[in-house]
């Protein structure tokens, strides 16, 4: 992450996240930025972070609380 990146807070470590109906599993640190509605998985393997959430603000859909995010379920 760079200096211009969101202010992410660790909410869990060694968390397994399953993709493709369990065919792919990544384990890493889950980070959250409530002001941006971001949920990110950092596997600390040198690869880019996986952004797990998506903003739907362009569609007029906003989270109802700071601890809510919209989880992206497609690539």
N, C-alpha and C positions, 0 to 999 in steps of 0.2 A: 504494500500500500504506500501511497505517496502522501506528501504533506497536504495536498488538496483533497484528499479522500475524506469521506464522512467520519464523524467521531463514533467509532464502533466500540461497544462494550462487550466483553466476553460473557456469555450466558451459559456456556457449557463446554467441556473439553472431552475429547475421546467419544464424541457423539456419532453413532452410525446413521447415515442418511442413505436410503435405498432408492435407486432409480430403475426405470424399466422393469417394473413389477418384481424387484428384488434381484434382477440379473446383474446389476452393478451396485456395489456398496462402497461408499466413501466414508472414511472416518476422519474426523478432525474437530477443530474448534468452531463453535457456532458463535457468531458475533451479531449484535443488534444495534441499530441506530434508530431510536423511536422518532426523532424529528424528521428523518427521511423515509421512515417505513421500510428500512432495509434489514434483511436477514441474510447473512453470508456464511458460507462454510469455507474455512481455510484448512486445507489438508497438510500444510507445512511441508509439501514435497517438492517445492520449487515451481509448481504449476500455478497458473492464475487461480484466484479464489472463485468459488461457485456462488453466484448470486441466486438465492433461493426465492426471493420475493420480487414483486413487480408492482409498479405504481399504476393504478387505474384512475388517477386523478383526471386524465384527459377525457374519461368517460363519465366524470362526475361522481365517481365512487371513491369514498374516503374511509379509512379506518375510523371506528367509533371511539377508540381509546389508544393511548400511546403504546400499549403493549400488544397491539394487533398489527398484523401484516397480512398481505395477500400473497399466498404461496404460489409460485409459478410451477405448473405441472406439465410443461412442454419445453422443448429445447428451442 
